[in-house]
Amino acid sequence: MSTINLKKQTAKIVLQKRGVVTPPTAEVGITIDVSGSMHDEFIRGEVQQIMERALAVATQFDKDGKMDVWTFDSKANYIGTADETQAPNFVQRNIINNNSISKWGGTCYAPVMNLIESHYFNKQVVSSGGLMGFFGKKTVTETKPDAPVFIMHITDGENNDHYEFEEKLKQWASKNLYVQIVGIGNGDLSYVQEVAASAPNVGFCQIRDLKCSDEQMMEQMIQPEFI
C-alpha cells in the first residue's frame, strides 16, 4: 500500500473516532505559510509531510479527492489542486522550485483569504434597466459553492495584518465555511488562538512536535468543533 493510501486509511480511522462513518461532501483547501520563518520546515521536508496528511483528510470529504492549495507570505498565490497522484514531492515541485510565487517574506493572512473568497464565492455586478444599461440599478450577486468549504490554514507565526484578518473572519461568519488554523512549531500563537476562540467558524490547534504520527496530527487537524 502506498504512503498516501496509508494516510487515507488513518484519516478514515480518525473520522470514525469522531463519530463520522460517512463523511459529508465538502470543498477542501489548504493554505501554506511560505514566510521567511518557515524556510527550515520546507527544507527539512516537514511541510511535505503536513501537505500529505492534509490531502489524506481532504480525500475523505472532497468528491473528486482533490484539495485546493494556496501559499502566502505578505502576498498570496493559488497553486492549483492536488490529488494523490501528485502528492509525491508536491511541495518541492510546486512551491520551493516555483519562482513565480511570492515566498520568504513577512506574514499576512488577508491576501490569501481574499483569494479563497474569490475562488469559492465569486461576486458579480449585475446591471438592470436604465438607458442602455448605463443608469440602471446595480446589484451584487455571489456565487455559492454546492458544498461546505473546509480550509486548513498552516502557519508557524502570527500575522502582521490583525485588523484585516479579523474583519475578513467577521464577513465569513455568515458563509458555509470553516477554517482550521493549524499552528506548527513552538512559536507564540496566542493572538490567533484568541481570535479563533471568539469566531464561530474558526478552530485552532498547535502541533509542536512535527515528528508526531499521522494519526496524532490528523486528530489535531480534524477538530470536534468542525464535525
PASEBA-1860 file (N, C-alpha, C; in nm, 3 decimals):
! residues 227
1> MSTINLKK> 0.085/-0.120/0.000/0.000/0.000/0.000/0.088/0.124/0.000 ~ 0.055/0.223/-0.084/0.136/0.344/-0.095/0.126/0.427/0.032 ~ 0.221/0.520/0.048/0.223/0.607/0.166/0.096/0.687/0.177 ~ 0.048/0.744/0.067/-0.072/0.827/0.073/-0.195/0.742/0.106 ~ -0.199/0.618/0.057/-0.311/0.530/0.090/-0.314/0.495/0.238 ~ -0.196/0.477/0.297/-0.188/0.452/0.441/-0.242/0.573/0.518 ~ -0.207/0.692/0.472/-0.254/0.814/0.537/-0.405/0.828/0.521 ~ -0.458/0.789/0.406/-0.603/0.794/0.385/-0.675/0.701/0.482
9> QTAKIVLQ> -0.619/0.584/0.503/-0.679/0.490/0.598/-0.677/0.548/0.740 ~ -0.567/0.617/0.774/-0.557/0.681/0.905/-0.661/0.791/0.921 ~ -0.679/0.871/0.816/-0.779/0.978/0.820/-0.919/0.921/0.841 ~ -0.946/0.809/0.777/-1.076/0.743/0.793/-1.096/0.697/0.938 ~ -0.990/0.644/0.998/-0.997/0.598/1.136/-1.023/0.716/1.230 ~ -0.954/0.828/1.206/-0.972/0.947/1.290/-1.116/0.996/1.283 ~ -1.174/0.998/1.163/-1.313/1.041/1.147/-1.408/0.946/1.218 ~ -1.380/0.817/1.210/-1.465/0.720/1.279/-1.460/0.742/1.430
17> KRGVVTPP> -1.343/0.778/1.481/-1.330/0.810/1.623/-1.415/0.931/1.659 ~ -1.429/1.023/1.562/-1.511/1.143/1.582/-1.660/1.113/1.564 ~ -1.691/0.988/1.528/-1.831/0.951/1.510/-1.881/0.971/1.368 ~ -1.790/0.992/1.273/-1.828/1.014/1.133/-1.793/0.891/1.052 ~ -1.892/0.812/1.019/-1.871/0.691/0.939/-1.875/0.724/0.790 ~ -1.972/0.809/0.752/-1.984/0.854/0.613/-1.965/1.005/0.609 ~ -1.844/1.053/0.578/-1.820/1.197/0.579/-1.905/1.269/0.475 ~ -1.957/1.388/0.509/-2.032/1.466/0.412/-1.939/1.524/0.305
25> TAEVGITI> -1.996/1.557/0.192/-1.917/1.619/0.086/-1.880/1.762/0.124 ~ -1.756/1.800/0.100/-1.710/1.936/0.128/-1.600/1.973/0.030 ~ -1.589/2.102/0.002/-1.474/2.154/-0.072/-1.362/2.174/0.029 ~ -1.244/2.122/-0.001/-1.133/2.128/0.095/-1.014/2.201/0.034 ~ -0.956/2.290/0.113/-0.838/2.362/0.068/-0.736/2.374/0.178 ~ -0.612/2.401/0.141/-0.505/2.422/0.237/-0.430/2.550/0.200 ~ -0.400/2.631/0.300/-0.317/2.748/0.280/-0.187/2.725/0.355 ~ -0.075/2.743/0.288/0.055/2.710/0.346/0.139/2.836/0.360
33> DVSGSMHD> 0.182/2.862/0.481/0.268/2.976/0.514/0.405/2.955/0.448 ~ 0.443/3.051/0.363/0.575/3.044/0.300/0.659/3.167/0.339 ~ 0.632/3.220/0.458/0.710/3.333/0.507/0.852/3.288/0.542 ~ 0.940/3.383/0.567/1.080/3.352/0.590/1.104/3.256/0.704 ~ 1.024/3.265/0.809/1.043/3.180/0.926/1.010/3.033/0.899 ~ 0.943/3.006/0.787/0.905/2.869/0.751/1.011/2.798/0.667 ~ 1.115/2.868/0.629/1.212/2.814/0.534/1.268/2.679/0.578 ~ 1.307/2.669/0.704/1.370/2.544/0.751/1.271/2.427/0.749
41> EFIRGEVQ> 1.144/2.454/0.781/1.043/2.348/0.778/1.024/2.293/0.637 ~ 1.038/2.379/0.538/1.030/2.334/0.399/1.151/2.248/0.364 ~ 1.270/2.295/0.400/1.392/2.225/0.363/1.400/2.089/0.431 ~ 1.351/2.079/0.552/1.355/1.951/0.625/1.247/1.853/0.579 ~ 1.158/1.896/0.491/1.054/1.808/0.439/0.931/1.800/0.527 ~ 0.926/1.882/0.631/0.813/1.877/0.723/0.684/1.929/0.660 ~ 0.697/2.031/0.574/0.578/2.084/0.508/0.520/1.982/0.411 ~ 0.606/1.905/0.345/0.559/1.799/0.257/0.478/1.697/0.337
49> QIMERALA> 0.525/1.661/0.456/0.453/1.566/0.540/0.317/1.621/0.581 ~ 0.312/1.750/0.617/0.186/1.813/0.655/0.090/1.815/0.537 ~ 0.143/1.849/0.419/0.059/1.856/0.300/-0.002/1.719/0.269 ~ 0.077/1.612/0.280/0.026/1.478/0.252/-0.082/1.438/0.351 ~ -0.065/1.474/0.477/-0.167/1.442/0.577/-0.294/1.522/0.554 ~ -0.278/1.648/0.516/-0.395/1.731/0.484/-0.468/1.676/0.363 ~ -0.393/1.629/0.263/-0.455/1.571/0.144/-0.532/1.444/0.179 ~ -0.477/1.363/0.270/-0.546/1.243/0.313/-0.679/1.277/0.380
57> VATQFDKD> -0.681/1.386/0.456/-0.806/1.435/0.516/-0.901/1.481/0.407 ~ -0.848/1.556/0.309/-0.931/1.610/0.201/-1.001/1.500/0.122 ~ -0.932/1.388/0.101/-0.991/1.279/0.021/-1.114/1.220/0.087 ~ -1.127/1.240/0.218/-1.244/1.187/0.288/-1.369/1.271/0.265 ~ -1.350/1.396/0.222/-1.462/1.488/0.206/-1.488/1.528/0.061 ~ -1.381/1.555/-0.013/-1.398/1.606/-0.149/-1.436/1.492/-0.243 ~ -1.543/1.511/-0.319/-1.594/1.404/-0.406/-1.495/1.366/-0.515 ~ -1.407/1.460/-0.554/-1.307/1.431/-0.656/-1.173/1.389/-0.596
65> GKMDVWTF> -1.165/1.388/-0.463/-1.040/1.351/-0.398/-0.930/1.452/-0.420 ~ -0.968/1.579/-0.438/-0.870/1.684/-0.465/-0.873/1.789/-0.355 ~ -0.764/1.864/-0.346/-0.751/1.969/-0.247/-0.694/2.094/-0.314 ~ -0.760/2.207/-0.294/-0.707/2.334/-0.344/-0.590/2.377/-0.258 ~ -0.487/2.433/-0.321/-0.365/2.472/-0.248/-0.332/2.618/-0.275 ~ -0.316/2.693/-0.167/-0.268/2.831/-0.174/-0.142/2.845/-0.090 ~ -0.059/2.945/-0.123/0.055/2.981/-0.038/0.043/3.128/-0.002 ~ 0.107/3.166/0.108/0.103/3.307/0.147/0.226/3.345/0.228
73> DSKANYIG> 0.276/3.465/0.204/0.363/3.536/0.297/0.296/3.672/0.317 ~ 0.355/3.781/0.270/0.283/3.909/0.273/0.190/3.919/0.151 ~ 0.211/3.831/0.053/0.125/3.820/-0.065/0.070/3.678/-0.068 ~ -0.008/3.647/-0.169/-0.068/3.513/-0.176/-0.074/3.464/-0.319 ~ -0.071/3.332/-0.335/-0.079/3.270/-0.467/-0.164/3.144/-0.461 ~ -0.239/3.120/-0.568/-0.313/2.995/-0.583/-0.224/2.899/-0.662 ~ -0.192/2.786/-0.602/-0.103/2.690/-0.667/-0.181/2.599/-0.761 ~ -0.304/2.567/-0.725/-0.387/2.477/-0.805/-0.442/2.367/-0.716
81> TADETQAP> -0.482/2.257/-0.778/-0.534/2.145/-0.700/-0.430/2.034/-0.688 ~ -0.440/1.960/-0.581/-0.352/1.844/-0.560/-0.438/1.721/-0.537 ~ -0.397/1.610/-0.596/-0.462/1.482/-0.565/-0.352/1.382/-0.531 ~ -0.392/1.260/-0.502/-0.293/1.164/-0.452/-0.188/1.126/-0.557 ~ -0.219/1.141/-0.685/-0.118/1.110/-0.787/-0.009/1.216/-0.791 ~ -0.042/1.338/-0.744/0.055/1.448/-0.746/0.126/1.465/-0.613 ~ 0.086/1.388/-0.512/0.137/1.408/-0.376/0.289/1.395/-0.363 ~ 0.353/1.294/-0.420/0.498/1.281/-0.402/0.573/1.406/-0.452
89> NFVQRNII> 0.655/1.463/-0.366/0.739/1.579/-0.400/0.657/1.702/-0.441 ~ 0.530/1.708/-0.401/0.446/1.821/-0.441/0.504/1.954/-0.395 ~ 0.548/1.961/-0.271/0.598/2.087/-0.215/0.726/2.131/-0.285 ~ 0.818/2.040/-0.307/0.943/2.073/-0.376/0.915/2.122/-0.517 ~ 0.828/2.051/-0.586/0.800/2.079/-0.727/0.718/2.206/-0.747 ~ 0.615/2.225/-0.666/0.519/2.332/-0.692/0.536/2.457/-0.606 ~ 0.617/2.445/-0.498/0.636/2.561/-0.412/0.782/2.603/-0.406 ~ 0.869/2.515/-0.358/1.010/2.552/-0.342/1.073/2.588/-0.476
97> NNNSISKW> 1.048/2.506/-0.578/1.109/2.531/-0.710/1.028/2.626/-0.797 ~ 0.918/2.677/-0.746/0.830/2.765/-0.824/0.871/2.910/-0.804 ~ 0.942/2.966/-0.899/0.992/3.103/-0.888/0.887/3.209/-0.918 ~ 0.768/3.167/-0.958/0.664/3.264/-0.994/0.579/3.305/-0.874 ~ 0.599/3.241/-0.759/0.516/3.275/-0.643/0.599/3.351/-0.540 ~ 0.530/3.432/-0.460/0.593/3.508/-0.353/0.623/3.416/-0.235 ~ 0.745/3.423/-0.182/0.779/3.344/-0.064/0.898/3.403/0.010 ~ 0.911/3.361/0.135/1.016/3.400/0.229/1.007/3.547/0.271
105> GGTCYAPV> 0.887/3.606/0.265/0.866/3.743/0.311/0.803/3.745/0.449 ~ 0.721/3.849/0.475/0.650/3.862/0.602/0.526/3.775/0.603 ~ 0.441/3.796/0.705/0.323/3.710/0.719/0.195/3.793/0.727 ~ 0.108/3.777/0.628/-0.024/3.840/0.627/-0.126/3.734/0.587 ~ -0.241/3.737/0.653/-0.345/3.637/0.626/-0.450/3.686/0.527 ~ -0.478/3.816/0.527/-0.588/3.867/0.445/-0.572/3.841/0.295 ~ -0.452/3.855/0.237/-0.439/3.831/0.092/-0.483/3.692/0.050 ~ -0.446/3.589/0.126/-0.487/3.454/0.088/-0.635/3.432/0.115
113> MNLIESHY> -0.688/3.499/0.216/-0.832/3.489/0.242/-0.912/3.551/0.128 ~ -0.860/3.659/0.071/-0.927/3.721/-0.045/-0.930/3.626/-0.164 ~ -0.819/3.553/-0.186/-0.816/3.456/-0.296/-0.914/3.342/-0.273 ~ -0.923/3.297/-0.149/-1.017/3.189/-0.115/-1.160/3.234/-0.143 ~ -1.191/3.355/-0.099/-1.326/3.407/-0.118/-1.361/3.419/-0.265 ~ -1.267/3.468/-0.344/-1.291/3.480/-0.489/-1.308/3.344/-0.554 ~ -1.235/3.244/-0.503/-1.238/3.111/-0.561/-1.372/3.042/-0.537 ~ -1.422/3.050/-0.415/-1.544/2.977/-0.379/-1.671/3.062/-0.381
121> FNKQVVSS> -1.656/3.193/-0.360/-1.773/3.281/-0.350/-1.757/3.398/-0.446 ~ -1.752/3.370/-0.573/-1.728/3.471/-0.674/-1.842/3.573/-0.679 ~ -1.807/3.702/-0.672/-1.908/3.808/-0.676/-1.918/3.867/-0.817 ~ -2.041/3.895/-0.859/-2.064/3.955/-0.990/-2.157/4.075/-0.975 ~ -2.126/4.182/-1.049/-2.210/4.302/-1.050/-2.303/4.293/-1.170 ~ -2.434/4.300/-1.144/-2.535/4.289/-1.249/-2.610/4.421/-1.260 ~ -2.620/4.475/-1.383/-2.694/4.599/-1.407/-2.828/4.567/-1.469 ~ -2.929/4.647/-1.433/-3.062/4.627/-1.490/-3.130/4.761/-1.511
129> GGLMGFFG> -3.206/4.772/-1.622/-3.283/4.894/-1.650/-3.193/5.010/-1.690 ~ -3.254/5.131/-1.700/-3.180/5.250/-1.736/-3.153/5.259/-1.884 ~ -3.098/5.371/-1.928/-3.068/5.397/-2.069/-2.950/5.310/-2.111 ~ -2.977/5.211/-2.194/-2.877/5.119/-2.246/-2.798/5.052/-2.132 ~ -2.863/5.049/-2.016/-2.799/4.981/-1.904/-2.701/5.065/-1.826 ~ -2.681/5.193/-1.870/-2.579/5.275/-1.804/-2.626/5.333/-1.671 ~ -2.754/5.363/-1.658/-2.804/5.430/-1.538/-2.898/5.341/-1.458 ~ -2.896/5.214/-1.486/-2.984/5.121/-1.416/-2.931/5.087/-1.278
137> KKTVTETK> -3.009/5.009/-1.208/-2.972/4.966/-1.075/-2.868/4.855/-1.083 ~ -2.766/4.865/-1.000/-2.661/4.763/-0.998/-2.674/4.679/-0.871 ~ -2.673/4.551/-0.888/-2.680/4.461/-0.774/-2.559/4.367/-0.776 ~ -2.518/4.326/-0.659/-2.404/4.235/-0.647/-2.457/4.096/-0.610 ~ -2.427/3.999/-0.694/-2.467/3.861/-0.665/-2.343/3.780/-0.630 ~ -2.361/3.682/-0.546/-2.248/3.600/-0.502/-2.275/3.453/-0.533 ~ -2.183/3.393/-0.605/-2.192/3.250/-0.634/-2.151/3.172/-0.510 ~ -2.232/3.075/-0.472/-2.202/2.996/-0.355/-2.168/2.853/-0.396
145> PDAPVFIM> -2.071/2.791/-0.329/-2.036/2.652/-0.363/-2.149/2.558/-0.326 ~ -2.152/2.443/-0.392/-2.257/2.345/-0.368/-2.241/2.274/-0.234 ~ -2.123/2.280/-0.176/-2.094/2.208/-0.051/-2.023/2.302/0.046 ~ -2.021/2.267/0.174/-1.944/2.346/0.270/-1.797/2.352/0.231 ~ -1.728/2.454/0.278/-1.586/2.472/0.249/-1.507/2.452/0.378 ~ -1.404/2.369/0.371/-1.318/2.341/0.486/-1.175/2.380/0.448 ~ -1.119/2.479/0.520/-0.985/2.528/0.492/-0.892/2.494/0.608 ~ -0.779/2.432/0.577/-0.673/2.409/0.676/-0.565/2.513/0.653
153> HITDGENN> -0.546/2.599/0.752/-0.456/2.714/0.741/-0.329/2.685/0.821 ~ -0.219/2.657/0.750/-0.094/2.614/0.814/-0.002/2.734/0.833 ~ 0.040/2.759/0.957/0.126/2.875/0.984/0.213/2.848/1.106 ~ 0.328/2.915/1.112/0.416/2.898/1.228/0.428/3.023/1.311 ~ 0.357/3.128/1.273/0.369/3.253/1.347/0.251/3.345/1.323 ~ 0.243/3.448/1.403/0.130/3.539/1.392/0.148/3.635/1.276 ~ 0.035/3.693/1.236/0.030/3.778/1.117/0.049/3.925/1.150 ~ 0.080/4.001/1.046/0.102/4.145/1.060/-0.022/4.228/1.029
161> DHYEFEEK> -0.129/4.164/0.987/-0.249/4.237/0.945/-0.369/4.198/1.032 ~ -0.359/4.227/1.160/-0.463/4.187/1.256/-0.601/4.239/1.217 ~ -0.612/4.368/1.188/-0.743/4.427/1.159/-0.807/4.363/1.037 ~ -0.732/4.352/0.928/-0.785/4.295/0.804/-0.827/4.150/0.824 ~ -0.747/4.075/0.899/-0.777/3.935/0.928/-0.908/3.922/1.006 ~ -0.923/4.000/1.110/-1.043/3.992/1.192/-1.168/4.037/1.117 ~ -1.154/4.140/1.034/-1.268/4.186/0.955/-1.312/4.080/0.854 ~ -1.215/4.014/0.795/-1.249/3.910/0.697/-1.320/3.793/0.766
169> LKQWASKN> -1.275/3.756/0.886/-1.341/3.648/0.958/-1.485/3.685/0.994 ~ -1.509/3.811/1.028/-1.646/3.856/1.057/-1.734/3.838/0.934 ~ -1.680/3.869/0.815/-1.755/3.853/0.691/-1.782/3.706/0.663 ~ -1.688/3.621/0.699/-1.700/3.478/0.672/-1.795/3.407/0.768 ~ -1.830/3.472/0.878/-1.913/3.407/0.979/-2.049/3.365/0.924 ~ -2.095/3.436/0.820/-2.226/3.403/0.761/-2.215/3.307/0.643 ~ -2.094/3.266/0.611/-2.074/3.175/0.499/-2.062/3.031/0.549 ~ -2.087/2.937/0.460/-2.078/2.795/0.496/-1.933/2.750/0.481
177> LYVQIVGI> -1.848/2.808/0.566/-1.704/2.791/0.553/-1.642/2.778/0.691 ~ -1.558/2.678/0.708/-1.490/2.656/0.836/-1.339/2.660/0.813 ~ -1.269/2.733/0.900/-1.124/2.746/0.891/-1.060/2.679/1.013 ~ -0.973/2.583/0.988/-0.896/2.521/1.095/-0.754/2.576/1.088 ~ -0.719/2.662/1.184/-0.583/2.715/1.190/-0.495/2.610/1.255 ~ -0.393/2.568/1.181/-0.301/2.465/1.230/-0.166/2.531/1.254 ~ -0.140/2.566/1.379/-0.011/2.623/1.414/0.092/2.512/1.424 ~ 0.211/2.538/1.374/0.316/2.436/1.381/0.438/2.495/1.451
185> GNGDLSYV> 0.507/2.413/1.526/0.625/2.458/1.597/0.591/2.520/1.732 ~ 0.690/2.585/1.792/0.677/2.638/1.928/0.663/2.789/1.934 ~ 0.630/2.851/1.822/0.613/2.996/1.821/0.492/3.041/1.902 ~ 0.490/3.170/1.934/0.379/3.228/2.010/0.261/3.253/1.916 ~ 0.156/3.175/1.933/0.036/3.189/1.851/-0.086/3.226/1.936 ~ -0.059/3.294/2.047/-0.167/3.327/2.140/-0.271/3.419/2.077 ~ -0.228/3.509/1.989/-0.324/3.600/1.926/-0.422/3.524/1.837 ~ -0.371/3.441/1.746/-0.461/3.370/1.656/-0.546/3.268/1.732
193> QEVAASAP> -0.493/3.214/1.840/-0.572/3.123/1.923/-0.689/3.198/1.986 ~ -0.665/3.319/2.032/-0.770/3.401/2.092/-0.876/3.438/1.989 ~ -0.832/3.475/1.869/-0.926/3.510/1.762/-1.011/3.389/1.726 ~ -0.948/3.272/1.713/-1.021/3.150/1.678/-1.126/3.117/1.784 ~ -1.092/3.138/1.911/-1.186/3.107/2.019/-1.310/3.195/2.015 ~ -1.296/3.315/1.959/-1.408/3.409/1.956/-1.489/3.400/1.827 ~ -1.442/3.323/1.729/-1.510/3.314/1.600/-1.585/3.181/1.591 ~ -1.711/3.182/1.546/-1.791/3.060/1.543/-1.749/2.958/1.439
201> NVGFCQIR> -1.676/3.002/1.339/-1.641/2.912/1.229/-1.490/2.895/1.214 ~ -1.416/2.912/1.323/-1.270/2.902/1.320/-1.222/2.814/1.435 ~ -1.138/2.716/1.402/-1.077/2.632/1.504/-0.928/2.657/1.512 ~ -0.866/2.611/1.617/-0.722/2.631/1.636/-0.661/2.508/1.701 ~ -0.543/2.471/1.653/-0.461/2.372/1.720/-0.316/2.408/1.696 ~ -0.228/2.364/1.782/-0.085/2.389/1.763/-0.011/2.257/1.776 ~ 0.054/2.219/1.667/0.129/2.094/1.663/0.276/2.128/1.685 ~ 0.321/2.107/1.805/0.459/2.145/1.840/0.561/2.042/1.792
209> DLKCSDEQ> 0.523/1.916/1.796/0.614/1.809/1.753/0.573/1.763/1.613 ~ 0.645/1.808/1.512/0.612/1.774/1.374/0.655/1.632/1.338 ~ 0.719/1.564/1.431/0.756/1.424/1.408/0.650/1.329/1.465 ~ 0.537/1.384/1.505/0.430/1.301/1.559/0.375/1.209/1.449 ~ 0.296/1.112/1.490/0.242/1.016/1.394/0.134/1.080/1.308 ~ 0.101/1.012/1.197/-0.007/1.059/1.110/-0.136/1.076/1.190 ~ -0.167/0.977/1.272/-0.292/0.981/1.347/-0.296/1.097/1.445 ~ -0.185/1.121/1.514/-0.180/1.231/1.610/-0.199/1.367/1.542
217> MMEQMIQP> -0.139/1.384/1.425/-0.154/1.511/1.356/-0.294/1.529/1.299 ~ -0.350/1.423/1.242/-0.484/1.433/1.184/-0.590/1.455/1.290 ~ -0.569/1.400/1.409/-0.663/1.425/1.518/-0.667/1.574/1.554 ~ -0.554/1.642/1.536/-0.549/1.786/1.558/-0.616/1.861/1.444 ~ -0.592/1.814/1.322/-0.648/1.881/1.205/-0.800/1.871/1.198 ~ -0.854/1.757/1.243/-0.999/1.736/1.239/-1.054/1.756/1.380 ~ -1.087/1.878/1.413/-1.136/1.911/1.547/-1.284/1.874/1.563 ~ -1.324/1.835/1.684/-1.467/1.806/1.709/-1.558/1.922/1.672
225> EFI> -1.510/2.046/1.689/-1.592/2.163/1.656/-1.633/2.162/1.509 ~ -1.541/2.126/1.420/-1.574/2.121/1.277/-1.676/2.012/1.252 ~ -1.658/1.896/1.313/-1.752/1.786/1.295/-1.890/1.826/1.341
END
